[in-house]
């Protein structure tokens, strides 16, 4: 799964000279939390809603006259934007984008090709990809079991499912919080003789978790 297939296109951008008042209005109207700052078709920074909140009294109300409001109206994107912008390419994997967002605690990454902005990948996009990858919206049975980590271990599981005419829609594995030498396997299965599948898997691997959407 690559970034290009999940990113948001038609990205709203601002220039370094745009004011905080203008950017704040964009956030409210478009219901977004970050906007790339573009100059000469290149991304030179990024402004987030946190940047705006830090720079003005309220993201919901900016006084337009009197009481020192001029100093807020004169603040430009270039003065508060993050200049060291992490980016990804359209051919990067969703996993890499998710890892960057997680490790650097950011909510979105501009997508760049040939030094030009073509999209943005956000946490919401990553969630959508995960839901699709897991088949979470499908009304089918999900099974979770723990197997030995050894060659052929997964094949034994899939052979049992295939023998009872089940069709595997998704298959994920993790060693998170597993004992040494063990792997947790989660499968979404469509059709087949589900009672027989569950019976044989439990006979071979012990207790399994069954979720029916």
N, C-alpha and C positions, 0 to 999 in steps of 0.2 A: 504494500500500500504506500503510494508516494504522495508527497505534499500537493502536487499539481491537481490531483483528483479530489482534494478535500478543502483546499484553500478558498477563501472568499475573494472573488474578483471585483473589479470596479471599486477599488479602494478609495475612500475619501482621504484627501491629503491637504496639507496647509503649507504655506511658504514660511521661511524664517521671519518675515516681517509681519505676519498676521498677529493680531492682538489676542490676548487672553480672553477678552470679552467675546471675540469672534469664535475662538476655539471652544469656549464654554458653551456657546449656543449650538455649535455643531454636535457636541457630546449629548446635549439634551434632545435635540431634534432627531438625530440619527440613532440615539440609544447605543452609543459606542463608548469605549473606555480608553481608547488610544488612537492616535492619528500620526502617521509618518509625516515628517517635515521634508519637503522635496524642493531642491534648487537645481535648475538646469537639468531636469529629468533624473536627478540622482537623489537617493535618500541621504540626507545629511544629519538627521536626528529623528527622535520620536518624542511626542508629548503624551503623557497619560493623564487620566483624571486626577490622579494623586498629585501630579505636578501642578495642575490648575488649582486644586484645593489648597495646596501649600502657598500659592502665590496671591490668592485673592481671599477676601473675607468669607465668601460663600459661593459655592458653585451654582447656587440657585438664584442669587441676587447680587448684582454688581451695580453699585450706585453710579449714575451717569453724570452727575454734576455735584459739586460741592463736597465738603467733608473729605478732601484729599483724594477724591475718586480719580483725578487725572493721572496719578501715579500708577494706578492699576490699568487704566486704559492705554497707557503708553508702554506697558510691558509687552515684549514681543516673544514669539515662540523661540527665537534664537537664544533668549536669555535663560530659559528654564528647561529646554529640551535636553534629553540625553544624547550626547554626541557619539558615544561608542555604541552603535546599534548592532545587536546580534541579528543575523539574517540567515535564511536557508535558501537553497535552490529548489526549483520545482521538482527535480528528480530525487531530492533527498527523501528518506523514508519518514513516515509519520512517527516512528519510534524515535528517530533522531530529534525531530522537532519537539516531541514530548519531553525527551531527556533534557534538552536545552532549557525549555520553559521551567521544568522542575528544578534543575540544578541552579539556575540563575534567578529563580523566583520571579518570573515575568509571565504576563498573560497572553503575549502574542509576538509573532515574528514576521517581519516583512519578507516577502518572497521575491528574490532578485534573479534576473537573468540578463546577461550582457549589460550589467550595471544599471538595469532599468527595473523599476518596481512593477510587478505584474499581479501581485496579490498579497494577502496576509493570512497567516495561519494562526488561529487562536485556540484557547482552551476549549471553547465550544466546538470547534471543528474537530479537535482531537477526541472529544467525548463522542461526537457523532461517528467517527471512524471506529472507535472501540465498540460502540453499540452494534454497528454493522458487522464488525469482525466476529463478535461473539454471537451474532444472531439473536440478540436480546429481545427484539421486537416480534420474533416469530413465536407462534403458539405451539411450541413443541417441547418435548421432554429434555431436561438437562440432567446429566449424571456426573457425579464427581467421585473419584476413587483414588486410592493410593497404590502405586505399583513399585516394584523394584526397579532401580535404575540400572538397566543392563541392555545389551544388544537384543533386539527382537521383542522387548517388553511391550512396546506400543502395538506391534503387529499382532500380538496375542489378543489384545483388547479389540482391535478392529476386526480380527477374524471372527471373534464371538458375535459381534454386532452384525457382520455381513452374513454369517451363517443363519441368523434369524431374520434376515431380509431388512435390517435397519439401514438407513441412509444417514451418514455422518455429515451434518451441515457445518459444524465448527469443532475444532479440537485445539485446546490450549493446555500447556504444561507449565508447571512452576515448581521450584524447590524452596519457595518462601516458607519458612517455619516448618520445613520437613526434616525428619531425622536423617542422618547420613545414609546415603544409598537409596533414599526413597524420593519419589516424584509424585506430585498431585496432578491428575489428569482430569480435565473437565471437557465433556462432550455434549453437544446438542444433536439429538437424533430424531429424525423424521420417519414415521411409519415403522413397519416391521412388527415382529411379535415381541412387544415391549416387556410383557411379563416374563417371557423366556429369556430375553436379554438380561434383565435385572437378576433373575434367578441364577443364571450361569455366571454372571460377573461376581455376584455375592459369594457364590460357591468357590470361585477361584481367588478372589481378592479380599473377602471379608465384607464388612459393612460398607455400603456406598450411600451417598446422598442423592436423593431423587427430588427434582423440582419440576413441577408441571405448570407451565405458564397458563 
